[in-house]
Amino acid sequence: DSVFPNCRIIFTSRTYAYNKQGWKINDFIEAQLSPFNRRQIFKHIDQWYSYLAKLRNIEEVNARGRAELLKKNLLNNDQLMDFAKRPLLLTLMVNLHANRGGNLPLKREMLYSETVELLLNRWENPKMIRNAAGGLINPHNSLSEWLKVDSDKVRKLLNKLAFNAQKSFGEQRETADIMEGELVTGLMRLSNNPNINPAQLIEYLSNRTGLLLPRGVGVYTFPHRTFQEYLAACYLTDYGYPNDISTLARDDPNRWREVAILAGAKAACGGAFAIWPLVDALCPDEDDLSKSPAFWGAYIAGLALVEAANLEQVELQNKSKLLRVKNRLVKILNESLLPVRERFEVGNVLSQLGDPRFNDQNMYLDCDDDFGFIFIPHGTFYMGSEIDEPDAQEHEKPKHSLELPDYWIGKYPVTVAQFKNFVESTGYAYSDWQYNTVSTHPIVGVSWYDALEYCRWLESQLLIIAEKLDGLLWKSLSNKSVHLCLPSEAEWEKSARGTTGLVFPWGNDFSWENANTSENNIGGTCPVGCFSKGLSPYSVQDLSGNVYEWTRSLWGKDISKPEFTYPYDPSNQKREDIYADRDILRVVRGGTYFRDHSMARCASRDWNYPSTRLEQVGFRVVITPFSCKK
């Protein structure tokens, strides 16, 4: 210290080894490195491509362009972004991206396969030096070359170790421990190199391999849980496909879900037909639908189909299997048979498989419920909040009774697919950035005027249908005694709370199981119908949380002092004037995914400027008596 007082010394170690092996050093400040954040990931990509440009004589502009392509790939894939948080895996990804000329495999299975190959072989290639005859003149060869054994045999051993590790690891850990004895014994049995002894092999494994990392003395692990899952999937594809993997996944889905999906994807690499035996095993026709393995199996089968199946060309003998999976996924949503997060994914999977709740045009729901409209009968209901009601704001008081005529309201908010159909049918000027989600999510980023134009278009479409159908709704449409519009806030509130003045559509107590609010931490919109326990008394869905919904009602020009207060006066024609000035605020209802339950109460009111397009605001449609048109 006295000779070099300004020197700083840093010791680095794997966290597990440092904490478990008694190597702590006194008087040193300890810090644990965090995973890369997005800024650090992008900087790492830029710097690596800058280095690779010089190393491989790539033009600087080309290198920068490839770096930007990789960043976009990561932004569009949450799993790849999670992968990239680890410097080792990110470096592998950059190398793979560069080796492939500036692209990554589109399928996860291929990505993992090529990354494993890179770790086992290409990672060592820059260190290999050969003579003119092709022989090695330095000891830095790959593991399979050093052992003098076929690389496939090494790979099969690693697959088996990964499978055994997947069976044994605890949920609190990302990867399982592999004991040195098991690993070394397996490799020594494969080796054809008489000059290798266990001590040398341990030294090699500790310092040179990329696919197995030392976690401590005598303990190894995979660099990421994904590798463990992928290699376990490879093992099961060879030795337990499809029955063993389906049994594991149905009985212990949290442990084996990803393994089953990757096993299906690997099998499908040999032919698209190979995914269907796994689907049939996960979701058999004779399943007992009263037990949890049935709906977990259907869920995982749906994920596997999205991952690996060619849904554009489903052979006749497999169409019944696809329909079976889709119908059971709908049952999961309708009966809330899985936890919230999984139901969110089920909705996304259905959207990609073809949601049977919607017809082929994705414009209306199928014939049940009058093409997705629910009848709200004439009568009195309670609107607003009690003076002393918790969370209630002044602008939603007092609670009062109000009478409304018959009307129909959309069972769900208007979806991405429905609104996109309108845009494509009419040429309506609308940017497509809002379509960066699956088709059965509610459309967001629509202004009040966009929503009104959709209503006008949909009315013209339904008038054509009304002439061919029977029933009160269709007769009313064909007689032009009703019209389509955005709901008034009174119509919206009655649809949400029924006649008895419920606080939430399902009752007076909040439950995070019933609505997509900030309490769920989903962080975005979810497909319509994921919260069937949140039905209103009239069976209208998604009125609480998910997205705010435009109404045709006015708030006023002053944000803090709404011009249109309570009691609600339906005879005040100015209150729902659709021709009011553009600078007058419109009422939005229902709360949203990033606000808490207090904003998702039936009586809660909020506002927005009608020309704004916000990521949390969508809408639904009502069919009202023509006399209500303003």
Secondary structure, 3 states (H helix, E strand, C coil): CCCCCCCCCCCCCCHHHHHHCCCCCCCCCCCCCCCCCHHHHHHHHHHHHHHHHHHCCCCHHHHHHHHHHHHHHHHCCHHHHHHHCCHHHHHHHHHHHHHCCCCCCCCHHHHHHHHHHHHHHHCCHHHCCECCCCCECCCCCCHHHHHCCCHHHHHHHHHHHHHHHHHHCCCCCCCCCEEHHHHHHHHHHHCCCCCCCHHHHHHHHHHCCCCCEEEECCEEECCCHHHHHHHHHHHHHHHCCCHHHHHHHHHCHHHHHHHHHHHHHHHHCCCHHHHHHHHHHHCCCCCCCCCHHHHHHHHHHHHHHHHHCCCCCCCHHHHHHHHHHHHHHHHHHHHCCCCHHHHHHHHHHHHHHCCCCECCCCCCECCHHHHHEEEECCEEEEECCCCCCCCCCHHHCCCEEEEECCEEEECCCCEHHHHHHHHHHHCCCCCHHHHCCCCCCECCCCCHHHHHHHHHHHHHHHHHHHCCCCCHHHHHHHCCCEEEECCCHHHHHHHHHCCCCCCECCECCCCHHHCECHHHCCCCCCCCCCCHHHCCCCCCCCCCECCEEEEEEEEECCCCCCCCCCCCCCCCHHHHCCCCCCCCEEEEECCCCCCCHHHHCCCCEEEECCCCCCCCEECCCEEEEHHHCC
